[in-house]
Amino acid sequence: MAILLVEDEPNIVSAIKRGLADFGFEISVATDGLTALQMATDHKFDLIILDVMLPSMDGIQLCRHIRESDALIPILMLTALDSTENIVTGLNSGADDYMVKPFKMAELAARLKTLLRRAGGNTTIQNKNTYRIADLELDADAKIASINQVPLNLTATEYRLLEHFIKNQRKVLSRIQLLESVWDIDFNLGTNVVDVYINYLRKKLDKQNPGKYIQTVFGMGYMMKEGD
């Protein structure tokens, strides 16, 4: 996937190029707005990442110019400007998403994949280790789970539990199966550790969609499926 990165900070450019290369993205770089506009006009990119504070033409102006000739290309603004006014201005100028520095590379990659998927981009960038159910997505390579693009703050055990559930959607999983698959150690079968961690996980999942993902199958165990 060909991405145009518009950024004038060398350290950020270097970090993004190294980080996104691990996710299979090819990065071209422009360090000022006018150069970026010319590159966007002369070449076909799948997505554009741009800063707001740029030499020669700021990111807001640049975004508006790009939108005049290409209404469909995904644009993500990546900037240190984090006020509500800045975010609203960026989105109103035509950006599809707005991300504030500093950022985590895995989250940036996840957002880029989402934008490309929405735009009908090449599915080769969609990792075969990505799993979805309703609005919940789990990237098993990046070890990130998110709902509506908002990353979930999970502990290592909560993540392993969620990953096992989402890989076994619509299967009833007993407590013993979960103990063996997620914890991989011998527990006293009288322990309630499974129930405790499912409760932890449900609280984090249910903040946005109460009761939507993990269902109790009474007398048998638990199942992950999209709730009514």
N, C-alpha and C positions, 0 to 999 in steps of 0.2 A: 504494500500500500504506500503510495507516494504522498508525503506530507510536506507542506511548506511551513516552516517555523520562522516566524518574524519576531526577532529578539535581538537586542543590542548588547546584552550582558554576556561576555564570552564564557564565564563560568557556568551560567545557566544553559547556554547553548550546548556546551560540552557535556553537561550532566544529562540533558534531555536526549541528545544524540546517542550517548552510550546506553542510557536506560531504555529508550524505545527500540533500539536495535535488538534488544533481547526479546522483544515482543513481535519482531518481524516487520517493523515499519522502516521505510526508507525516507530519510530526512534531507530536504534541501533547506538552506538557510538564507534569509535576507536580514540585514541588520538595520535597515531604515525603511520607512513607509513607501517612498517612491520606488525603490528597487523592488519591494515586495509587490507593489501594484503591477509593475512591468512583468515580473515573473509570473504572477497569477494570470496575466493576460496572454502571455506567450506560451505557457505550458499548462498541461492538464494535471491538476492535483486532485487527490481524493478527499483531502481535508486540509484546513488551514488552522494553525495555532498562532495567535498574535498577542503581543503585549499592547498595552494602551499607550504607554509613554515611550514614543519612538522619535528618532530624528526625522526631519523633513516632512513627515506627515504622521499624525498620531493614529493610534489604532482605531479610534471611533470613525475618523474620516476615511481611513483605509477600508474599514468594514463596509461603510456605506457605498464607497466606489465599487468594491467587489460585488456587492449585492445588485448594483445597477446592471451588471453584465452577466451575473450568475446567481440566480435565486435559490439554487438547490445545494451548492457545495456546503458541507458542514463547516462551521467556523466556531472555534473555541477560544475565548479570551482568557489569557493566563497573565495575571497582573497582581501587583502588590496593592492596588487600590481596592479597598474592601468595604467602603461605605455602601449603604443601601442605594444612595443616589448614583454612585458609580456603577453598581451592578445593573440598576434599571436602565441607565443610559447605554451601557454596553449591549444589553439585550435588545433595547429599542433600536439600536443602530443596525441590527440584523444578525447578531451573534446567536448561535444556538445554545451555547452553554458558557458559563463564566466561572472560572476557578481562581482562587486566591493563592498567591505565594505567601509563605513557603508551602510546598505540597509534597505528597508522597507519590513516587513514580508509579506504583501499582495502581493507585486511584486514577492518576492521569490516563494510564493505558486503558483502564476499565471504561472511563468516560469516552475516550476516543472510539473504542469498539462499539459502544452504545450508539454514538452519533453515526458511525459508519453503517451500522445495522439498520438504523432508522432511515438512512438515505438510500438503502438498497445497495450498499457497497459490496465488493467482492467478498464472498463468504469464506475465502481462504484465511482471512484474518481472524475468523471466529474460532477460537481454540476448541478442539474436540473435547477438551477437559472443562468446558463450561456447561453448567447445568442450570436449568430454569424450572420454576413452578410459579405460575401466576406472576406477581411482580418481584419475586425473589430470584436472584441470580447468584450463582457460586462459581468462581473461577478457581479450579482446583490447582492450577499451576501457581497463580499469584497468591493463593490462600486468602482470597477476599470474598466475603459475602455481602450483598447489598440488596436493599429494597428500594425500588424506584430511583436507582443510582446513588442512594445514600448508604455508605458503608456501615456495616454493623460492627460494633465494638465487642468482639467475642474473645473469650479466653481460649487457650489452645484446646482444652477439653471440649468446650462448647462448639468450637469449630469442627473438631473431629466428629462429634455427635451429629451436627447439622449435615456435614458431608456424607456421613453414612445414611442418614435419612433421605437426602435428596438423590443419592445414587440408587436408592431402593424405594422410589416413589410407589405408592399404592400397594406396598407389601406390609403385612402385619409383622412387626418385629417384637419378639418377646424380650423381657428384661435380660434373660440369659444370653440371647443372641447379641444384644447391645453390649453387655459386659464383655463378652468375648471379642467382639469386633472393634469396639471403641477403646476399651481400657486395656485389653490384651494381657490381663493378669488374673490370677485366681482370687476372686472375691468371695467372701461369705455370702451365700445366696440369700441370706436374710437381710442384707444391707439394702438401704433405700437410696443408694447413690444414684441409680438411674433416674428415679423419680425426682430427686433433688435437682439434677442437672437438666432434666427436661423442663422442670419448672423455671429454672434460670433462663433457659433458651427461649421458652415460650414468652416470658416477660419481654425479652428484647424483640422478638418477632411480632408480638401482639401490640406493640406501641402504635403501629400503623394499621395493622389488619388483625383485630382481635379474633382469635379462634380460627384463623384461616388456614394454617399450615399443618400443625401436628395434632392429630386426632387420637383420642383414647379409644381403644377397642376393649371394652370391659371384659376382664377375665382372660385376655389374650396378650395384650401389650399395646403398642402404639403404631400408628401409620401416618406417613406424610402424604397428604393430598390436599388439593385446593378445596377449602370449605365453601359451604353455601353462602 
